[in-house]
């Protein structure tokens, strides 16, 4: 390719054959491009070399000494990007933004810039020195101040002219379009990676140049009312957005890493309707059980599971079921995710000393019938919740455990006395979310014996039964899944189980006893029922409910 450029220059009488031979030798020894070698040796000027390079690559050439670039065009590219990458927007032609570069290999920037501005980008070749002078002339030393000022626009300003504002807005819009629950922004290895979590699974969405990271983080910090100057400590904030007629609440968490600050944003679409109890995905028998449990006059009902497993959705559905004029319901939440009419909801705020325990103490003076504590995190909160349940209140709350029986030992780990745990806890629901099969493309198949065994199903009861598995189509974007459904593990306490909790028996012993007594409906059993019903796949259930290594290896 280098020789071809030299031939073009010789044919255009820019240099001679002898000069080309000398320049090629100089280039090899100096580790530089042919054009640089010719300029350093004084054999040619930059402009004719740039013209020859444009001809070789089939690209247009632009003389930056002529004409003037409009402010509207310059505003489309961040000053920081233009200066660091060495490119300059020139004009808009046929709906495309034309940018000047001095190296054909920089054409890769066109794709990144296209995502940033939300439109097509094409490139033209300019002489290196002329391009550098033009960037300095148009953007100047004060460009960083211009970017900082532009990032100060309001959080809801969708029409902001700053390119970084458009990038952030477009990222949020794409996340909503793709039904993402989280946005992950991760710097490192010379890039900024954007990932969305859709139906519980992370997927790569975009990559941006590393230099955009600082401006992107600053913009999001401003929107979330965070400290822009603080880069060494974790920060949390919230953003209230209105995009395309939808109210969206965004929880922002920033964590400093060795490559820079990484950001995770949880999206909550407030315009989405609350899921009712009947739509949660309970089996008819389990649905009747849960309705009976939440209508108890007192006691604690715990919902357990990892972050993002749908615990809050289940609790809101239960509250909505109990929400009547003759029932007073008060909640302590961090944050308040949905606003429900007729329910008194209190936002936890550590800044003003409104902790779960403090709100809970104040709640009891308001004579509620039902109390929701968003999460039991410490001994004080746990003890107040238990005392409330023992004095005639129905208390709902969440704890982070892997299964239902573990919630009993979790409370004891926090320091709650065993006799209080055994006396107060009435029922525990453990849950996980699995992906729903796409109804457009799911295909039937004969289940393998290993799958049947892994799901603890009786092969004699599955004669002729066919399972469904994902295939992939346009509607589900090739994944074979669309949406999610919950799997539930249900535990109801009995006199014997209370005695075991009081004695401090192991989780495994409590679990085995509860199953033998019919007081525990295991997670895997609910998953197996949903596989047989064609709601999800055996692979999904085994992914979240667990399968031993020998079975996993055979599938």
C-alpha positions in Angstrom: 0.0 0.0 0.0 2.9 2.3 0.8 4.5 1.7 -2.6 1.2 2.4 -4.3 1.1 5.8 -2.6 4.6 6.5 -3.7 3.7 5.5 -7.3 0.8 8.0 -7.2 3.2 10.8 -6.0 5.8 9.9 -8.7 3.1 9.8 -11.4 1.9 13.3 -10.3 5.5 14.6 -10.5 5.4 15.4 -6.8 8.6 13.4 -6.2 11.1 11.5 -8.3 11.9 7.7 -8.2 15.2 8.4 -6.5 13.4 10.4 -3.8 10.9 7.7 -3.3 13.6 5.0 -2.8 15.4 7.2 -0.3 12.2 8.0 1.6 11.2 4.3 1.8 14.6 3.5 3.4 14.2 6.5 5.8 10.7 5.3 6.6 11.8 1.8 7.5 14.6 3.0 9.7 12.5 5.7 11.5 9.3 3.7 11.9 7.0 6.3 10.4 4.6 6.7 7.5 5.8 7.5 4.0 4.2 10.9 4.0 6.0 11.9 7.2 9.3 10.6 5.8 8.9 12.7 2.6 8.1 15.9 4.6 11.1 15.4 7.0 13.4 14.9 4.1 12.1 18.0 2.4 11.0 16.2 -0.7 7.4 17.2 -0.7 4.8 19.4 1.1 2.0 17.9 3.2 -0.9 19.1 0.9 0.1 17.2 -2.3 0.8 14.1 -0.2 -2.6 14.3 1.4 -4.2 14.7 -2.0 -2.4 11.6 -3.2 -3.4 9.7 -0.1 -7.0 10.6 -0.6 -6.8 9.4 -4.2 -5.2 6.1 -3.1 -8.0 5.5 -0.5 -10.9 6.7 -2.7 -11.7 9.5 -0.3 -12.3 13.2 -0.9 -9.6 15.7 -0.1 -10.3 19.0 1.8 -8.3 22.2 1.9 -8.8 23.6 5.4 -7.3 26.9 4.6 -10.4 27.8 2.5 -13.9 28.5 3.7 -15.3 28.6 7.2 -17.2 26.0 9.3 -20.5 26.9 10.8 -21.1 26.9 14.6 -24.0 24.4 14.3 -21.7 21.9 12.6 -18.9 22.4 15.1 -21.3 21.8 18.0 -22.0 18.3 16.8 -18.6 17.0 17.9 -17.3 17.5 21.5 -14.2 19.7 21.6 -12.4 17.1 23.7 -13.1 14.4 21.1 -11.9 16.6 18.2 -8.7 17.6 20.0 -7.7 14.1 21.3 -8.6 12.1 18.1 -7.5 14.8 15.6 -10.7 15.2 13.6 -12.8 18.2 12.6 -16.5 18.4 11.5 -16.8 20.2 8.1 -20.3 20.2 6.9 -23.5 18.2 6.5 -24.1 16.8 3.1 -27.0 14.5 2.1 -27.9 13.9 5.7 -24.3 12.9 6.6 -21.8 14.7 8.7 -18.5 15.1 6.9 -15.4 15.1 9.2 -11.8 15.8 8.3 -9.0 13.3 9.3 -5.3 13.0 8.5 -5.0 9.3 8.5 -7.3 6.8 6.7 -7.1 4.4 9.6 -9.0 7.0 11.7 -12.1 6.0 9.7 -13.0 3.7 12.5 -13.9 6.8 14.5 -16.8 7.4 12.1 -18.8 4.5 13.6 -18.2 5.8 17.2 -19.1 9.3 16.2 -22.2 8.1 14.4 -23.5 6.6 17.6 -22.7 9.8 19.5 -24.5 12.2 17.2 -27.3 9.8 16.1 -26.6 10.1 12.4 -24.3 8.9 9.6 -20.7 10.1 9.3 -18.3 10.1 6.4 -14.6 11.1 6.3 -12.4 13.3 4.1 -8.6 13.6 4.1 -6.8 16.8 5.2 -3.1 17.8 5.5 -2.0 17.0 9.1 -0.6 20.4 10.1 -3.5 22.2 8.5 -5.9 20.0 10.4 -4.1 20.6 13.7 -4.2 24.4 13.1 -7.9 24.3 12.2 -8.9 22.3 15.3 -7.0 24.8 17.5 -8.7 27.7 15.6 -12.2 26.4 15.8 -12.2 24.8 19.3 -9.5 26.7 21.0 -8.1 26.4 24.6 -11.4 27.2 26.2 -13.2 24.2 24.8 -13.2 22.3 28.1 -15.1 25.1 29.7 -17.6 25.0 26.9 -18.2 21.3 27.5 -18.5 21.8 31.2 -21.1 24.5 30.7 -23.0 22.5 28.2 -23.1 19.5 30.6 -24.8 21.7 33.2 -28.1 21.6 31.4 -31.1 20.2 33.3 -31.6 16.4 33.7 -34.7 16.4 31.7 -33.4 18.6 28.9 -33.7 16.1 26.0 -33.1 18.9 23.4 -29.7 19.9 24.8 -27.2 20.7 22.0 -24.2 19.2 23.8 -23.1 16.0 22.2 -22.5 14.3 25.6 -26.1 15.2 26.6 -27.4 13.6 23.4 -25.3 10.5 24.1 -26.7 10.1 27.6 -30.3 10.7 26.4 -29.9 8.3 23.5 -28.5 5.6 25.9 -31.6 6.0 28.2 -34.0 5.8 25.2 -32.3 2.7 23.8 -32.4 1.1 27.2 -36.2 1.7 27.5 -36.7 0.5 23.9 -34.8 -2.8 24.6 -36.7 -3.3 28.0 -33.4 -3.0 30.0 -33.6 -3.1 33.7 -30.0 -1.8 34.2 -27.4 0.2 32.3 -23.7 -0.6 33.0 -21.0 1.9 32.0 -17.6 0.3 32.4 -14.2 1.9 31.5 -11.0 0.0 30.8 -8.6 -1.3 28.1 -8.8 1.9 26.1 -12.6 2.0 25.8 -15.9 2.7 27.6 -18.2 -0.3 27.4 -22.0 0.1 27.6 -24.0 -2.9 28.6 -27.7 -3.4 29.2 -29.3 -6.1 31.4 -32.3 -7.4 29.5 -34.5 -10.2 31.1 -31.7 -10.6 33.7 -28.9 -11.2 31.2 -26.2 -8.7 30.3 -25.5 -7.8 26.7 -22.9 -5.5 25.0 -24.6 -2.5 23.4 -21.8 -0.1 22.5 -18.2 0.9 22.9 -17.0 4.5 23.0 -13.5 6.1 23.0 -11.9 6.2 26.5 -11.7 10.0 26.5 -15.5 10.2 26.6 -15.6 8.6 30.0 -14.8 11.7 32.1 -17.5 13.8 30.3 -20.0 10.9 30.5 -19.5 10.4 34.3 -19.6 14.2 34.9 -22.9 14.5 33.0 -24.5 11.6 35.0 -23.2 13.0 38.3 -24.8 16.3 37.6 -28.1 14.7 36.7 -28.0 12.6 39.9 -27.0 15.5 42.1 -23.7 13.9 43.1 -20.3 15.5 43.9 -18.5 15.9 40.6 -15.1 16.4 42.2 -15.3 13.2 44.3 -13.7 10.4 42.3 -12.3 8.2 45.1 -15.4 7.1 47.0 -18.6 5.3 46.0 -21.6 7.5 45.4 -25.3 6.9 45.1 -28.0 9.1 43.6 -31.3 9.3 41.7 -32.4 10.7 38.4 -36.0 11.5 37.5 -36.5 11.4 33.7 -39.3 11.9 31.3 -38.6 10.2 28.0 -41.2 9.9 25.2 -44.0 10.4 27.6 -42.8 7.9 30.2 -41.8 8.7 33.8 -38.6 6.9 34.6 -36.8 6.8 38.0 -33.1 5.9 37.8 -31.0 4.7 40.7 -27.4 5.5 40.1 -24.5 3.8 41.8 -20.9 4.9 41.1 -17.9 2.7 42.2 -14.3 3.7 41.7 -12.2 1.0 40.0 -8.6 0.7 38.9 -9.7 1.8 35.4 -11.9 4.7 36.5 -15.4 5.1 37.9 -17.8 2.4 36.8 -21.6 3.2 36.8 -24.6 1.0 37.3 -28.1 2.5 36.7 -31.3 0.7 37.7 -34.2 1.8 35.6 -37.8 1.9 37.0 -40.5 2.7 34.5 -43.1 4.4 36.7 -45.6 4.4 33.8 -45.7 0.6 33.9 -48.7 -0.8 35.7 -48.2 -2.7 39.0 -48.5 -6.4 38.7 -51.4 -7.8 40.5 -51.3 -10.9 42.8 -53.0 -13.1 40.1 -50.3 -12.2 37.5 -47.3 -13.0 39.6 -47.0 -16.5 38.2 -48.2 -18.5 41.2 -49.5 -22.0 40.6 -53.3 -22.1 41.6 -52.5 -24.1 44.8 -49.7 -21.7 45.7 -51.8 -18.7 44.9 -54.5 -19.8 47.3 -51.8 -20.4 50.0 -50.2 -17.0 49.5 -53.6 -15.2 49.7 -54.4 -17.1 52.9 -51.0 -16.2 54.4 -51.2 -12.4 53.8 -54.6 -12.2 55.3 -53.3 -13.2 58.8 -54.0 -10.6 61.5 -50.4 -10.5 62.7 -46.9 -12.1 62.3 -44.0 -11.6 59.9 -44.1 -12.7 56.2 -40.6 -12.6 54.7 -39.7 -12.5 51.0 -36.1 -13.5 50.3 -33.9 -13.7 47.2 -30.9 -11.9 45.6 -31.0 -8.4 44.3 -33.3 -8.1 41.2 -35.3 -11.2 41.9 -38.6 -9.4 42.1 -39.1 -9.3 45.8 -40.5 -5.7 45.8 -42.9 -6.6 43.0 -44.3 -9.5 45.1 -44.6 -7.3 48.2 -46.4 -4.5 46.3 -48.8 -7.1 44.9 -49.6 -8.3 48.4 -50.1 -4.7 49.7 -52.4 -3.9 46.7 -54.5 -7.0 47.6 -54.8 -5.8 51.2 -55.4 -2.2 50.4 -59.0 -1.4 51.6 -60.6 1.6 53.3 -60.7 -0.3 56.6 -57.0 -1.3 56.6 -54.2 1.2 57.4 -50.9 0.3 55.6 -47.6 2.1 56.2 -44.4 1.4 54.4 -40.7 2.3 55.0 -38.8 1.9 51.7 -35.4 2.7 50.2 -36.4 4.0 47.7 -40.2 4.3 47.2 -40.4 2.6 43.8 -44.2 2.8 43.1 -46.7 5.2 44.6 -49.9 3.4 45.6 -53.1 5.3 46.4 -54.4 4.7 49.9 -51.0 3.6 51.3 -48.8 5.7 53.5 -45.3 5.4 52.1 -42.2 6.8 53.8 -38.8 7.3 52.1 -35.7 6.2 54.0 -33.2 9.1 54.2 -29.9 8.6 56.0 -29.1 12.3 55.5 -31.8 13.4 57.9 -31.6 10.4 60.1 -34.6 8.6 58.7 -33.4 5.0 59.0 -35.6 1.9 58.8 -35.6 1.5 62.6 -36.5 5.1 63.3 -39.4 5.1 60.8 -40.6 1.8 62.2 -40.7 3.2 65.7 -42.7 6.2 64.5 -45.0 3.9 62.5 -46.2 2.0 65.6 -47.6 5.2 67.0 -49.8 5.6 64.0 -51.8 2.5 64.7 -51.3 0.6 61.4 -52.8 -2.8 60.6 -50.1 -3.7 58.0 -46.4 -2.6 58.0 -43.9 -3.0 55.2 -40.2 -2.7 56.0 -38.3 -2.6 52.8 -35.4 -4.6 54.1 -34.2 -6.0 57.5 -30.6 -5.0 57.5 -29.6 -4.8 61.2 -30.5 -6.0 64.7 -32.5 -2.9 65.7 -34.8 -3.0 62.7 -35.3 -6.7 63.1 -36.2 -6.4 66.8 -38.7 -3.6 66.2 -40.3 -5.5 63.3 -40.6 -8.6 65.5 -42.1 -6.7 68.4 -44.6 -5.1 66.0 -45.6 -8.6 64.7 -46.1 -9.8 68.3 -48.3 -6.9 69.2 -51.0 -7.4 66.6 -49.4 -6.1 63.4 -48.9 -7.9 60.1 -45.3 -7.2 59.0 -43.9 -7.7 55.5 -40.2 -7.4 54.8 -37.3 -8.8 52.8 -33.9 -10.4 53.7 -31.1 -11.5 51.4 -30.8 -15.3 51.6 -30.5 -18.1 49.1 -33.6 -20.1 50.2 -36.6 -19.9 52.5 -35.3 -21.8 55.6 -32.1 -19.7 55.6 -34.1 -16.6 56.5 -34.6 -18.1 60.0 -30.9 -18.4 60.6 -30.2 -15.0 58.9 -32.3 -13.2 61.6 -30.4 -15.1 64.3 -27.1 -14.1 62.6 -28.2 -10.4 63.0 -28.5 -11.1 66.7 -32.2 -11.8 67.2 -32.9 -14.3 69.9 -34.1 -17.7 68.6 -37.3 -17.7 70.6 -38.3 -14.3 69.0 -37.6 -15.7 65.5 -39.7 -18.9 66.1 -42.6 -16.9 67.7 -42.9 -14.1 65.1 -42.1 -15.6 61.6 -45.2 -17.2 60.0 -44.3 -17.7 56.4 -41.3 -17.2 54.1 -41.3 -16.8 50.3 -38.0 -17.3 48.4 -38.0 -16.4 44.7 -36.0 -16.2 41.6 -36.7 -14.8 38.1 -36.3 -17.0 35.0 -36.8 -15.9 31.4 -40.1 -16.7 29.6 -39.9 -18.6 26.4 -40.8 -16.5 23.3 -44.2 -17.7 22.3 -43.5 -16.9 18.6 -40.6 -19.3 18.1 -40.4 -21.8 21.1 -40.2 -25.3 19.7 -41.3 -28.6 21.3 -38.9 -31.5 21.8 -38.7 -34.8 23.6 -37.0 -34.2 27.0 -33.8 -36.0 27.9 -33.7 -38.4 30.8 -31.1 -36.2 32.5 -33.3 -33.2 32.3 -36.2 -35.0 33.8 -33.9 -36.3 36.6 -32.4 -32.9 37.2 -35.9 -31.4 37.7 -36.8 -34.1 40.2 -39.7 -35.2 37.9 -41.2 -38.7 37.8 -40.6 -40.1 34.2 -43.7 -42.4 34.6 -45.9 -39.3 34.9 -44.4 -37.7 31.8 -45.4 -40.3 29.2 -45.7 -38.4 25.9 -45.1 -35.1 27.5 -43.0 -32.7 25.4 -40.9 -29.7 26.7 -40.2 -26.5 24.9 -36.9 -24.8 24.2 -35.8 -21.5 22.8 -35.1 -21.1 19.1 -34.9 -17.3 18.3 -36.7 -15.0 16.1 -37.0 -11.3 15.3 -39.5 -10.6 18.1 -37.1 -11.9 20.8 -34.0 -10.6 19.0 -32.7 -14.1 18.5 -32.5 -15.0 22.2 -35.5 -17.3 22.3 -36.8 -15.6 25.4 -38.9 -12.5 26.0 -39.9 -11.3 29.5 -39.5 -13.1 32.9 -41.6 -15.0 35.3 -40.9 -15.8 39.0 -40.2 -19.2 40.6 -41.4 -19.5 44.2 -40.3 -21.5 47.2 -42.9 -21.4 49.9 -42.4 -22.2 53.6 -45.1 -22.1 56.3 -44.1 -22.5 59.9 -45.6 -25.2 62.1 -45.2 -26.0 65.8 -42.5 -28.5 65.1 -40.6 -26.1 62.8 -40.9 -23.4 65.4 -39.4 -25.7 68.0 -36.5 -26.5 65.6 -35.8 -22.8 65.0 -35.9 -22.2 68.8 -33.4 -25.0 69.3 -31.1 -23.5 66.6 -31.2 -26.6 64.3 -29.3 -26.4 61.0 -30.9 -25.1 57.8 -30.6 -28.5 56.2 -32.4 -30.2 59.0 -35.2 -27.6 59.0 -35.5 -27.9 55.2 -35.7 -31.7 55.2 -38.3 -31.7 58.0 -40.4 -29.0 56.3 -40.5 -31.0 53.0 -41.4 -34.2 54.7 -44.3 -32.4 56.5 -45.5 -30.8 53.3 -44.8 -27.3 54.7 -42.1 -26.4 52.1 -42.8 -26.2 48.4 -39.2 -26.2 46.9 -38.1 -23.8 44.2 -37.2 -26.5 41.8 -40.7 -28.0 42.0 -42.3 -24.8 40.9 -39.7 -24.5 38.1 -40.5 -28.0 36.9 -44.2 -27.2 36.8 -43.5 -24.2 34.6 -41.3 -26.3 32.3 -44.0 -28.8 31.9 -46.5 -26.0 31.2 -44.2 -24.6 28.5 -43.6 -21.3 30.2 -39.9 -21.6 30.5 -37.1 -24.0 29.5 -35.4 -26.7 31.6 -32.1 -24.9 31.1 -33.4 -21.7 32.7 -34.8 -23.5 35.7 -31.6 -25.4 36.2 -29.6 -22.2 35.9 -31.3 -20.5 38.8 -32.5 -23.5 40.9 -29.3 -25.4 40.8 -28.3 -28.8 39.3 -25.5 -31.1 40.4 -22.3 -31.1 38.4 -22.7 -34.6 37.0 -26.1 -33.8 35.6 -24.9 -30.5 34.2 -22.0 -32.2 32.4 -24.3 -34.7 30.7 -26.7 -32.0 29.3 
